[in-house]
Amino acid sequence: MENLHAYWRMEYVAQEKSPKDRRPFVDLPKSDDDKASLIVSRELHSFILMNRYPYNAGHLLILPYREVPDIEDLTEDERLCFLNTTIKAKRILTAALKPNGFNIGINIGEAGGAGIPRHLHQHVVPRWTGDTNFMPVVGSTRVLPQSLEAMWEHLTNVREKLD
């Protein structure tokens, strides 16, 4: 292959760097257009969001609606919903994409790797045996086989069947 086309990445590369006080995770659930917002599911205290800049195909985020920086800041009800929403995301990905495993984790604080440290979020990343090919190792590049819009359609269709 001579060329690798990832036209959608230009939006990320060219975007103006956001200020540290940005609050996209507060604003996104206020939208009534889940497809444009990439919201896969809304639960009582948390929601499932597709990562706009995924590490792997199907990479989801679990977020509480309330902006808190640490898992300890969640109420008991929010904690239970956060965990149950994580399990729901894993079930959706399992049914939709049939991964061999998952990376599930939370980065807390800027030093811990949180890109938006003021709003707790958990990553649910589907993994397949052998999915670490030469691209991420040599070129710091990930290859995603499907557009975000097509993946959203697929995941929400599967979620509707599971609900």
N, C-alpha and C positions, 0 to 999 in steps of 0.2 A: 504494500500500500504506500503510495507516495504522499497523500494528503490526508490529514485528519481534520474533519470539519466539525466544529462545535460553536456554531454561530451564536447560540444563546449565551455563551460565556462572555461575550463582549459587553453585555449589560453590566455584569459584575466588574469586569476589568475597568470599564470606563466610568463607572459611577463615582460621583463625588463622595469623598469619605464623610461618613455621618458623624455628627458630634457625639460625644460620650453620653449626652443626655437624651439620645433618641429613645423612643418608646414604641417600636413597631408591634410588640406583642400585646400592648394595651389597645392599640388602634385596630389591628386586624380583626379581632372578634366583633368589633362594632359594625363591620360591614355586613350587608345583607346578601353579598355575593360570595358564597363559600368557594366557588371555583376560582374566581379572580384572587381571592385571599389564600387559596390552597388549603383551606380548612377541610379536613376529611371527616371529622366527627366533633360534635359539641356535646359535652357531658355537663353535669350539674355544676361542678367547681373547676373543671379543666377541659382542655380541648386538644385535639390531634391536628397538627399542622405539618404539611410537607415542607421539608427544608428546601428553600429556594436555591441553595448552593450545596447540593448533597455530596456526601462522601461516597455514596453508593446508590444505585437505583433503589427507590423506595424509602430512602432515609426520612424518617418521621421525627417530629418533636412533640413532646408532651408538655403542656404549659398550664399552670393555674391561671384563671382569669385575673386574679388579684396579683398585682406586682409585688413580689417579695424576692429578696436576693438569696435566701437560703432555705433549705428543706425544713429546718427547725422553725421557721417563721410561719409555716402552714398550720392551720387549725387541724384538729383531729379529723373532722369531716373532709377537709381539703386533702389531707394526707391519704386517706382511704380512697378518695376519688382519683387522686394523682396515680396511685398504684394500680387501681382498677382500670384506669384509662391507658396506662402503660401495657397492661395485659391485653386490653382490647386491641391496641395498636399491633402488638405482636401477633395476635390471632388473625387480624386483617392481613398482615404481611404474609403470614404462613399460608393462608388460604389463597391469596392473590399471586404470590411469587414463588412459593415453595423453597425458601432458602434452607441451607444446611445448618445455619446457626445465626446468632445475633451478637452485636455489640450493643449493650444497653448501659448508659451512664450519664452522670451529671457532672458538669464542670462548675465549681463554685468559686466565685471571685475571679478577678482579672488574672491574677497569678496562677489560678487553677485552670485557665484556658477558656473561661466564659467570654464569648464575644459580646454578649449583652449582660453584664454581671448583675444588673439591678433587677432582672426578671428571670427567676429560676426556670430552667427548662431541661428536660431529659431527652437524650438522643436514643432513638431505636433504629439501629442500622442493620438491615438484613445482610447476611454474608453467605457466600457459596464456596464450597471447597475449590481452591485454586483461583479465586477471584483476584488475588494479588498478583497481577501480571507485571510485565516490564514497565508499563506506563507509569504507575504511581512510584515504582522503585527508582527508575532512571529519570523520568521526565517530570516528576511531581504532578502528574496529570491523571485524572480519572476518566474512564470512558463509560458514559451512561447510554444504554441502548434505546432509551425511549424519552420523549419530551415530557416535561413536567405536566403539561395539560393532559396528555394521553395517560400518564401514570395516575393523575388525579381521578380521571374518569374510571379507570380500572379499579382503583382502591375504593372509591365511593360506591361503585356497583357491588363490589364484594362485601363492603360494610353493610349495605342495605340488605343483602341476602343473609348476613349473619345476625342482624338485629332482630 
